[in-house]
Each structure stands twice: as C-alpha cells, then as structure tokens.
C-alpha cells in the first residue's frame, strides 16, 4: 500500500541547472557552438515565453540563478561576492553588483511584488553573511536600496508566504523570520532554538498560515509565524523516524509530507486535525523509477539518478483503504482536500463500510452530525450573501439525475459540503440492497434525525426512501412525527398516496399537502377516487367562484368519468351524485349540458345499470 505518489512530468534537464522555487522553473546551462546560454524550463505551468538567455564563453562560472517575479530580469550569481542581472527585454543590457567587501553571498531572493501596485520595478535581496542587501532594479538602472544588518549563518525562504527565515545570533541559535513584499520588510518575533546536527528546518504554508517546521528528536514542532504576533510553537506531533533519517518535506494540498531517503518511506501530517502524530504510519512512495529522490518546493521531486521530474500527489483512495476503521480521523482529513470527487467518494465509502460492519449507531450519528454542521454552515453563509449554487442543497421537488459530485464548500474552513442527494445516490440506495431492513432503518433514522437537529431541510428523495422503509417494516405510525415537520413536496405526497390504502392516515396527510401546495386538481381527484364525491363538488364550486375557472385537468368529461367510477362502489349514491354533477356542470360550464356535447364525448352508453329502475336512469340520462 502507498499513500504518496510521484507522477512523472514531461521535463527533461541535462548538465548544470538550478531550481527556482519562486517561479517553479529550472534554469539550465545550454552549450551551443562553443558558448553557453541559459534556458528556463517550466516544471508544470509556463508563466512567460523566454528564449535562450545570454551568451558566455565555455567554462564561465555560475553559482546560482533566479528569475524575477514578472520575468523581466534574471539574477546570476557569478561568485560569492558578485551578482549579474540580465535585462531580458534588452539582451545586451545588464547590471553587475557587488556585496559588501567584508561579506559573502549566501543566496539571492527576488522579493514578491505587491499585487495592487503595477510597477516594472523589482527588488533583489542579497542574503550575505553580514545581512540583507536590497537592490531596486528597473530596466534602466539598478541601485542599492537598504541594508538590514545581521550576522547570518544560513537561511530558508518560502515564496508562497513571502517568508524569509535567518539563522543569526552570537551562538547561531536565533531564528529571525521576515516577510518580504517589494521594498517592505516586516519583522516577526524571533525564535531561540538549539538545533542538533540532524535537525531539519522547513517553511510551510498550511491553510494560508505560515509555519516554521522543526524536526527534532522524535517530534515535529510547528511554530506559527505572523506579523504582530509572537512566534510560538502551536503543535508538537510525533515523528516516527529515527533522528538520523535525513528528512525532506513537501506540502501537497495543505498537507505536510515527511520523506526519508534512507528508509524510502513517507508519512503526512494534517495540522487541522487533532491527532498526536501522522495520519497514517510511514509507507513507501509510489514512484515511476526506483532510486533516491530530492524534494523541491512546493510539491516536486527529482530523481537523483536520472533527473526524472515528478509532481507529488496524495493518493486519497489508497489512504482511505489504509485508514480502515479510523473513520473519525479520515473524515475530517478528507473534508479539506481539493479533489472533491475523490474525497467525497472516500467519505461515503468509509461510512458505508462502517454500516456494513454494523458499527454502533452512536458512532455513525457522530459522523452524520459532523457532516450536517458543515452543511448548516454552508446554508447560513449562502443565505446571508444570496449565493445559492444548486437547488439540491435545499428541499427540492425535482429529482436529481446527475451522478456527479459537486465541489461545494463552506467559506470559513473551506470544508466540503456533502449534499443530501450525493448521500442518497452513493450511500443509501446501495445500502438499501445490502443491509438488513432493521439495520438500514436504524442508520437512516439517525441520519434524518441529525439533519433535523442541525435545522436542515430534508431532501424529498430521502423522505421517499424513508417512507418505503417504514412501510416495509410496518412502522408507518412512527413516521408521522417526522413527516409532520417537513416541507410540502409533490414527491413525498405521491409516495404517501401509494401506501394510503394500507395505512389510512397517509391519505389525510396527502390531502393536506396537496391543499397547501394549491394543487386543487389533485385534491379533487383523491376525493372523487375515495368516494367523497359531494365534498369534491363543493370544493370545485368554491374554487370556481373564487378563480372563475377550474384547473385544466378538471374538464366536464373528467368529472363525469370519475363519478361513473365512484358509483360502481356505491350504487345507493348513484342518483345523488349524478344530480350533484349536473348542478356543478350547470354552474361552471352550462353549454356542455344544453348542447349535449358531454354525451358525445363520453364514448360509452350512459351507465343506466347502476340505477334502481329504468325510469330514474332515463330521467338522469336526459340531463346529460
């Protein structure tokens, strides 16, 4: 089993090259006609169209290279004191800068640009042994901007969070974080850490929050970094590797992956979940080619043997299988993943497995409450901003035919909302054929009850399934309380009507639903089919006087046909009902009676056989 996969990328790199984490590109040296140039190769997404850069004699020394944020400049470190800046729009235009005479360059960083400022100027930061040197670079000139003096031993940089961490202090035990934005440098509170030889520092952006990750003996420490706040340890998670494991880190979908080349296994951490360690024990990587791998920011890896580039992915389906019965950890983990289809599929499969294993109802109730509270939050958020992406999140009378999952999330924590129709299609309907009626009934009632607790309207399709289960178990009387608190729905009314002959209270519920929905034609149909003909005539006449018309279904021929069917079951009411029909038709459509149109429309002979004598039948027939 695996939980992390390295998927190969179509990127070919040979010779000398440098990885630029700010732009996720590889800057390689290319030799042509006895001279060398630089070529920018994008790892995944191409940002700028760049050709071959520069032309230098063969053997020219380069220590590193970094492309600016907008692709206008390329900084080349020629030595430990000199930087060359190439202006890419002017191939022969370049600047050369030197650091302080007593300092040595440790690295270079292009400061991130402020999004709302449209400027062609960029700021290059030289990280030297004596501090940070800022240079303001434009296409016309390059000049020194400012100096932040520190004795620096090593540094780390996170382009996503614009976070720069410096190792300073007399004893080299101070760690000072800075946030770089254009020419602005924001100082955050420092840390005092005594690093041991095998300790590793990594800067991670998890759920839009910046962390300094420190791997110490048997622990992974997370220090929260934010301007204006103390930098302090917020989580200490167990590290299932020995201290000499030589860890590398990557961030995929806000998950921190820890990988050991020596043991060739990886585990991952979700800081949003309250667990003491990794989600799963360390497992091998799924790799395209065997060998050792070097991780690059934020989620790439390169083979140290043949330069095969890969992108790091979380295998959600494999993770769900490895998690087994740990549904309490798996569900919160999956709810925050970007792959909505895989995450929702795994969540519902995990719930299904627990039900098939006959887990206690209280356990499933806890999972349902967790999902429905997110559902409730999404409903409230979208009600406040009048943004409603899909009618399926509310109680809808339309049957859902799409089998696709919807990537709908709550705004606050960006967690997935498991919609009711998704549960119906991918959880309840398959379980309806698998579980025993008793177990299915217990779990479904728990699911619907938690929806009520969270004040979420229940999808009519789920209520239809609930009615079918209650009828099958002959527990119709227990369904009345739940149904009494639901919104009116044609789907529910139609399902209740199917079973109204076996359980009479359903008949009255259906009548009430149709009446509240204003579907008078359905009320009239049910009354006539049930033998309440006189009441149906009174309702039809009252409706006609109010609206001056009847529903399209309620034609004179329709009324006549319904009365004919009704008198078959109650022959003693034959004269009374046909007389009432005659009075109704005279009131609503008299021309049908006077012209004899109704008799022509009714193909069969007048039902004289239901009358007690022929004289009464003949007298009534003449009225129509």
C-alpha positions in Angstrom: 0.0 0.0 0.0 1.1 3.6 -0.6 -0.2 7.0 0.4 2.0 9.3 -1.6 2.6 9.1 -5.4 5.2 10.7 -7.6 3.7 11.3 -11.0 6.2 11.9 -13.8 6.3 15.3 -15.5 7.4 15.8 -19.1 10.5 17.8 -18.2 14.0 16.9 -19.5 17.1 18.5 -17.9 20.7 17.7 -18.5 24.0 19.2 -17.4 24.2 22.0 -14.8 20.9 23.5 -13.7 19.3 25.4 -10.7 15.8 25.2 -9.4 14.0 28.5 -8.9 11.3 27.9 -6.2 9.8 31.3 -6.7 8.7 30.6 -10.2 8.7 26.8 -10.1 11.2 26.5 -13.0 14.6 25.1 -13.8 17.3 27.4 -15.2 19.8 25.2 -17.1 23.0 25.9 -18.9 22.9 25.0 -22.6 26.1 24.7 -24.7 25.9 25.7 -28.3 28.8 26.5 -30.8 31.4 26.6 -28.1 29.5 29.0 -25.9 26.9 28.6 -23.1 23.5 30.2 -22.7 20.8 29.9 -20.1 17.4 28.3 -20.7 14.3 28.5 -18.5 12.2 25.3 -18.4 8.9 25.3 -16.5 8.2 22.4 -14.2 4.5 22.5 -14.9 2.8 25.7 -15.8 4.5 28.2 -18.2 4.4 31.8 -17.0 6.4 33.6 -19.6 7.7 33.0 -23.1 11.5 33.1 -22.8 14.1 32.2 -25.3 17.8 31.5 -24.8 19.3 34.0 -22.4 22.8 35.4 -22.8 25.9 34.0 -24.4 29.0 33.3 -22.4 32.4 31.7 -23.0 32.5 28.0 -22.3 33.6 27.4 -18.7 32.1 30.6 -17.3 31.3 30.1 -13.6 27.8 30.4 -12.3 26.8 29.6 -8.7 23.1 30.1 -8.9 20.3 31.8 -10.9 16.9 33.3 -10.1 14.2 34.6 -12.4 12.3 37.7 -11.2 8.6 37.5 -10.3 7.4 39.2 -13.6 10.0 37.5 -15.8 11.8 40.8 -16.7 15.2 40.1 -15.0 17.5 37.1 -14.4 19.9 37.3 -11.5 23.1 35.2 -11.9 25.5 34.7 -9.0 28.9 34.7 -10.6 30.9 34.4 -7.4 30.5 34.7 -3.6 30.6 38.5 -3.9 29.2 39.3 -7.4 25.8 39.2 -8.9 25.0 39.9 -12.6 21.4 41.0 -13.5 20.3 40.4 -17.1 17.5 42.5 -18.5 15.6 40.0 -20.6 13.9 42.5 -22.9 17.2 44.1 -23.7 19.6 41.2 -24.4 22.8 43.3 -24.2 21.7 45.3 -21.2 22.9 44.0 -17.8 24.0 45.2 -14.4 26.7 43.9 -12.1 26.5 44.5 -8.4 28.9 43.5 -5.5 28.0 42.8 -1.9 29.9 44.5 1.0 33.6 44.0 0.8 33.7 42.0 4.1 30.6 39.9 3.4 30.0 36.8 1.3 26.8 36.0 -0.6 24.8 33.0 0.8 22.0 33.3 -1.7 19.7 35.6 -3.6 15.9 36.1 -3.5 13.5 38.2 -5.6 11.1 40.0 -3.2 7.5 39.3 -4.0 5.5 42.1 -5.7 2.6 43.8 -4.1 -0.4 42.8 -6.2 -2.2 46.1 -6.3 0.9 48.0 -7.4 1.5 47.9 -11.1 5.2 48.6 -11.3 8.0 47.5 -13.6 10.4 47.8 -10.6 11.6 44.7 -8.7 13.7 44.3 -5.6 16.6 41.8 -5.4 17.6 40.7 -1.9 21.2 39.5 -1.4 21.5 37.3 1.6 25.0 37.7 2.8 27.0 36.8 5.9 26.6 40.3 7.2 22.9 41.0 6.5 20.3 41.6 3.8 21.1 43.9 0.9 18.1 45.3 -1.0 18.6 46.5 -4.6 16.0 48.3 -6.6 16.0 47.0 -10.2 14.3 48.6 -13.2 15.1 48.2 -17.0 17.0 51.5 -16.8 19.1 51.2 -13.7 19.9 49.2 -10.6 20.7 50.9 -7.3 21.3 50.0 -3.7 18.1 50.5 -1.6 18.7 49.4 2.0 20.6 47.2 4.4 19.3 45.0 7.2 22.4 44.2 9.2 22.7 40.7 10.8 25.3 38.1 11.1 23.7 35.3 9.0 24.8 31.7 9.0 22.1 30.1 6.9 18.6 31.0 5.6 15.3 29.5 4.3 12.8 31.0 2.0 9.1 30.3 1.3 7.9 32.1 -1.8 4.2 31.4 -1.2 4.2 33.1 2.2 7.0 35.6 1.3 8.6 34.3 4.4 12.4 34.5 4.9 14.0 32.9 8.0 17.5 33.8 9.0 19.8 31.9 11.4 21.6 34.6 13.4 22.9 35.4 16.8 26.3 35.1 18.5 25.7 31.5 19.3 23.8 30.8 16.0 20.7 29.9 17.9 18.5 32.8 16.9 16.0 32.4 14.1 14.5 35.6 12.8 11.5 35.5 10.4 10.9 38.3 7.9 8.0 38.8 5.4 9.3 40.3 2.2 6.9 42.3 0.0 8.5 44.5 -2.6 10.7 47.0 -0.7 8.8 46.4 2.6 10.3 44.0 5.1 8.1 43.1 8.1 9.9 41.8 11.1 8.3 38.9 13.1 9.3 37.9 16.6 12.4 35.7 16.7 12.9 32.1 18.0 15.6 30.7 20.1 16.2 27.1 19.1 19.3 24.9 19.7 19.5 22.8 16.6 21.2 19.4 16.8 23.2 18.1 13.9 20.4 16.1 12.3 17.6 18.6 12.9 15.8 20.0 9.8 14.1 23.3 9.3 11.3 23.8 6.8 9.0 26.7 6.0 5.5 25.5 5.2 2.3 27.3 4.2 -0.6 25.3 5.6 -4.2 26.5 5.2 -3.0 30.0 4.3 -0.9 30.2 7.6 2.8 30.3 7.8 4.7 27.8 9.9 8.3 27.1 10.8 8.6 23.3 10.9 11.4 21.9 13.1 12.1 18.2 13.1 13.8 17.4 16.4 14.3 14.1 18.2 11.0 12.1 17.8 9.0 15.3 17.3 7.8 17.6 14.6 7.4 21.1 16.0 5.2 23.7 14.3 5.9 27.4 15.0 3.2 29.8 13.9 4.6 32.9 12.2 2.5 36.1 11.8 3.4 39.8 11.8 2.5 41.4 15.1 2.2 38.1 17.0 4.7 36.1 19.0 6.3 33.3 17.0 5.5 30.3 19.2 5.1 26.5 19.0 1.4 25.6 18.4 1.7 21.9 17.7 4.1 19.1 18.6 3.5 15.9 16.6 5.1 12.5 16.9 7.8 11.8 14.3 8.0 8.1 13.5 11.6 8.3 12.2 14.9 7.9 14.0 16.9 11.1 14.3 19.4 10.2 11.5 16.6 9.6 8.9 17.6 12.7 6.9 14.1 14.1 6.3 12.8 16.1 3.4 9.5 17.9 3.3 6.9 18.9 0.8 3.4 20.5 1.0 0.6 19.0 -1.1 -3.0 20.2 -0.7 -2.1 21.8 2.7 -0.7 18.5 3.9 2.9 18.3 5.1 4.7 15.3 3.8 7.8 14.0 5.5 10.0 11.7 3.5 13.2 9.8 4.4 15.5 8.9 1.6 17.4 6.5 3.8 14.3 4.4 4.7 12.4 5.3 1.4 9.1 5.8 3.2 6.9 8.9 3.7 4.2 9.9 6.1 2.0 13.0 6.2 0.5 15.4 8.7 -2.7 17.5 8.7 -2.3 20.3 11.2 -6.1 21.0 11.1 -6.8 17.6 12.8 -6.3 17.0 16.5 -4.1 13.9 16.2 -0.9 13.2 18.1 1.1 12.2 15.0 0.8 11.5 11.3 -2.5 10.4 9.8 -1.1 7.0 8.8 2.2 5.1 9.6 5.1 5.6 7.1 4.6 3.8 3.8 6.8 3.6 0.6 6.4 6.1 -2.2 4.8 5.1 -5.5 7.5 6.2 -7.9 7.9 5.9 -11.7 11.5 4.8 -11.4 13.3 3.4 -8.3 16.1 5.3 -6.6 16.7 8.3 -4.3 14.6 11.5 -4.7 15.3 15.1 -3.9 12.2 17.2 -3.0 11.8 20.7 -4.3 9.4 23.5 -3.1 6.5 23.2 -3.0 5.5 19.7 -4.3 8.0 18.5 -6.8 10.7 15.8 -6.7 13.6 15.0 -8.9 15.4 11.6 -9.2 19.0 11.9 -8.1 19.9 9.2 -10.6 18.5 10.2 -13.9 16.9 13.7 -13.3 13.3 12.4 -13.8 11.0 15.2 -12.6 7.7 14.3 -10.8 4.9 16.0 -9.0 3.9 14.8 -5.6 0.3 13.7 -5.1 -1.7 12.3 -2.3 -3.4 9.0 -3.1 -6.8 9.6 -1.4 -8.3 6.2 -2.4 -5.3 4.3 -1.1 -5.2 6.5 2.1 -8.9 5.7 2.7 -8.2 1.9 2.3 -5.2 2.2 4.7 -7.2 4.1 7.3 -9.6 1.2 7.7 -11.8 1.8 10.7 -10.2 5.1 11.6 -13.2 7.0 10.1 -13.1 9.6 12.9 -9.7 10.8 11.5 -10.3 10.1 7.9 -13.5 12.2 7.5 -12.0 15.5 8.8 -8.9 14.9 6.7 -10.9 14.3 3.5 -13.3 17.2 4.0 -10.5 19.7 3.4 -9.0 18.1 0.2 -9.1 19.8 -3.1 -10.1 16.7 -5.1 -13.8 16.9 -4.3 -14.8 13.8 -6.2 -12.2 11.5 -4.7 -12.7 13.0 -1.2 -16.5 12.6 -1.2 -16.3 9.1 -2.7 -13.9 8.0 0.0 -16.0 9.6 2.8 -19.2 7.8 1.6 -17.3 4.5 1.1 -15.9 4.7 4.6 -19.4 5.4 6.1 -20.8 2.5 4.0 -18.1 0.2 5.3 -18.8 1.1 8.9 -22.5 0.4 8.4 -21.9 -2.9 6.7 -19.6 -3.8 9.7 -22.7 -3.0 11.9 -20.9 -0.2 13.8 -22.9 1.2 16.7 -25.5 3.8 15.8 -24.0 6.4 18.1 -20.7 6.2 16.2 -22.5 6.9 12.9 -24.5 9.7 14.5 -21.3 11.5 15.4 -20.1 11.3 11.8 -23.5 12.5 10.5 -23.5 15.4 12.9 -20.1 16.5 11.7 -21.2 16.5 8.1 -24.5 18.2 8.8 -23.0 21.0 10.8 -20.8 21.9 7.8 -24.0 21.7 5.7 -25.7 24.0 8.1 -22.8 26.5 8.0 -22.9 26.5 4.2 -26.6 27.1 4.2 -26.3 30.1 6.5 -23.3 31.6 4.6 -25.1 31.4 1.3 -28.4 32.7 2.7 -26.5 35.7 4.0 -25.0 36.6 0.6 -27.9 35.4 -1.6 -25.5 32.9 -3.3 -27.1 29.6 -3.9 -25.2 27.4 -6.3 -27.5 24.4 -6.6 -31.2 23.7 -5.7 -30.1 20.3 -4.5 -28.8 21.8 -1.3 -32.3 22.7 -0.3 -35.6 20.8 -0.2 -36.4 20.4 -3.8 -39.2 18.6 -5.6 -37.1 17.9 -8.6 -35.5 14.5 -8.8 -31.7 14.6 -9.0 -30.4 12.7 -12.1 -26.8 13.8 -12.1 -24.4 11.2 -10.6 -21.6 13.8 -10.3 -20.3 15.2 -7.1 -20.5 19.0 -6.6 -17.4 20.8 -5.3 -19.4 22.9 -2.8 -17.6 24.2 0.3 -18.3 26.3 3.4 -16.4 29.5 3.3 -14.8 29.7 6.8 -12.8 26.5 6.8 -13.1 25.5 3.1 -14.5 22.1 4.0 -16.6 20.1 1.6 -20.3 20.0 1.9 -21.7 16.5 1.4 -25.1 17.1 -0.2 -28.1 15.0 0.5 -28.6 13.8 -3.0 -25.0 12.6 -3.0 -25.6 10.6 0.1 -28.8 9.2 -1.4 -27.2 8.1 -4.7 -23.8 6.9 -3.4 -24.7 5.7 0.1 -28.3 5.0 1.0 -29.5 3.4 -2.3 -26.6 0.9 -2.5 -27.0 0.1 1.2 -30.8 -0.4 0.7 -29.9 -3.5 -1.2 -27.1 -4.6 1.1 -28.2 -4.1 4.7 -30.9 -5.8 6.6 -34.1 -3.7 6.8 -33.7 -3.3 10.6 -30.1 -2.0 10.3 -30.9 0.2 7.4 -33.8 1.7 9.3 -31.7 2.5 12.3 -28.9 4.2 10.3 -31.3 6.2 8.1 -33.4 7.4 11.0 -30.1 8.6 12.7 -29.1 10.4 9.5 -32.5 12.2 9.2 -32.6 13.0 12.9 -29.2 14.7 12.7 -30.5 16.7 9.8 -33.4 17.9 11.9 -31.0 18.7 14.9 -29.0 20.9 12.5 -32.2 22.5 11.2 -31.5 21.4 7.7 -34.5 20.8 5.3 -34.6 17.1 4.3 -34.4 16.3 0.6 -37.8 14.9 -0.5 -36.0 12.0 -2.3 -34.6 10.9 1.1 -38.1 11.2 2.6 -39.4 8.9 -0.1 -36.8 6.3 0.8 -37.7 6.7 4.4 -41.4 6.1 3.7 -40.6 3.0 1.7 -38.5 1.6 4.6 -41.2 2.4 7.2 -43.9 0.7 5.1 -41.7 -2.3 4.6 -41.1 -2.7 8.3 -44.8 -1.9 9.1 -43.9 1.1 11.2 -45.9 3.7 9.4 -47.2 5.1 12.7 -43.6 6.0 13.7 -43.1 8.1 10.5 -45.9 10.5 11.3 -43.9 12.7 13.7 -41.0 13.1 11.2 -43.3 13.8 8.3 -45.3 16.4 10.2 -42.3 18.7 10.5 -41.2 18.6 6.8 -41.9 21.0 4.0 -44.6 20.1 1.5 -43.4 18.1 -1.5 -45.1 16.6 -4.5 -42.7 13.7 -4.4 -43.5 12.9 -0.8 -47.2 13.2 -1.5 -47.1 10.8 -4.4 -45.2 8.2 -2.3 -47.6 8.5 0.6 -50.5 8.2 -1.8 -49.2 4.8 -3.0 -49.4 3.5 0.5 -52.5 5.3 1.7 -54.8 2.3 1.1 -52.8 0.2 3.6 -52.3 3.0 6.1 -55.3 5.4 6.2 -53.6 8.4 8.0 -51.3 8.8 5.0 -54.4 9.7 2.9 -55.2 12.7 5.1 -51.5 13.8 5.0 -51.5 13.7 1.2 -54.7 15.7 1.1 -53.3 18.4 3.4 -50.0 18.6 1.3 -51.9 19.0 -2.0 -54.2 21.6 -0.4 -51.3 23.6 1.0 -49.4 23.4 -2.4 -52.5 24.7 -4.2 -52.9 21.6 -6.4 -56.7 21.6 -6.3 -56.9 19.1 -9.2 -55.1 16.5 -7.2 -57.3 17.1 -4.1 -60.4 16.7 -6.3 -59.0 13.6 -7.9 -58.3 12.0 -4.5 -61.7 12.9 -3.1 -63.5 11.5 -6.1 -61.4 8.3 -6.1 -62.1 7.9 -2.4 -65.9 8.3 -2.8 -66.1 11.8 -1.2 -68.0 13.0 -4.3 -70.2 15.6 -2.6 -67.2 17.2 -0.9 -65.3 17.3 -4.2 -68.3 19.1 -5.8 -68.4 21.6 -3.0 -64.7 22.3 -3.3 -64.8 22.6 -7.1 -67.7 25.0 -6.9 -66.0 27.1 -4.2 -62.8 27.2 -6.3 -64.7 28.2 -9.4 -66.5 31.1 -7.7 -63.1 32.4 -6.4 -61.0 32.0 -9.5 -63.7 31.9 -12.3 -62.1 28.7 -13.7 -61.1 25.2 -12.7 -57.7 23.6 -13.2 -57.0 22.3 -16.8 -57.4 18.7 -15.7 -60.9 19.2 -14.3 -62.9 19.1 -17.5 -66.7 18.1 -17.6 -65.7 14.7 -19.1 -63.2 14.1 -16.4 -65.8 14.8 -13.7 -68.3 12.6 -15.4 -65.8 9.7 -15.8 -64.8 10.0 -12.1 -68.4 9.9 -11.0 -69.1 6.8 -13.1 -66.2 5.0 -11.4 -67.4 6.2 -8.0 -70.9 4.9 -8.4 -69.7 1.4 -9.1 -68.6 1.1 -5.5 -71.7 2.9 -4.0 -74.8 2.3 -6.2 -77.0 3.7 -3.5 -75.5 7.1 -4.1 -76.0 7.0 -7.9 -78.9 9.4 -8.1 -77.5 11.9 -5.6 -74.0 12.1 -7.2 -75.2 12.4 -10.8 -77.6 15.1 -9.6 -74.8 16.9 -7.9 -72.7 16.6 -11.0 -75.5 18.1 -13.1 -75.7 21.1 -10.8 -71.9 21.6 -10.8 -71.7 21.5 -14.6 -74.6 23.9 -15.0 -72.7 26.3 -12.7 -69.3 26.0 -14.3 -70.0 25.1 -18.0 -73.7 25.1 -18.9 -73.2 24.9 -22.6 -71.9 21.3 -22.3 -75.2 20.2 -20.8 -77.5 22.2 -23.1 -75.8 21.2 -26.3 -75.3 17.6 -25.4 -71.6 17.8 -26.0 -70.8 15.7 -22.9 -72.9 12.8 -24.1 -71.0 12.8 -27.4 -67.6 13.0 -25.7 -68.4 10.0 -23.4 -67.9 7.1 -25.8 -69.7 4.5 -23.7 -73.5 4.4 -23.1 -74.9 6.2 -20.1 -74.4 3.9 -17.0 -78.1 3.1 -16.5 -77.4 -0.3 -14.9 -76.3 1.4 -11.6 -79.8 3.0 -11.0 -82.5 1.1 -9.2 -85.0 1.4 -12.1 -85.0 2.3 -15.7 -87.2 5.4 -15.2 -84.7 7.0 -12.9 -81.8 6.1 -15.2 -83.7 7.5 -18.2 -84.6 10.7 -16.4 -81.0 11.3 -15.3 -79.6 10.4 -18.8 -81.8 13.2 -20.4 -80.0 15.8 -18.2 -76.6 15.0 -19.8 
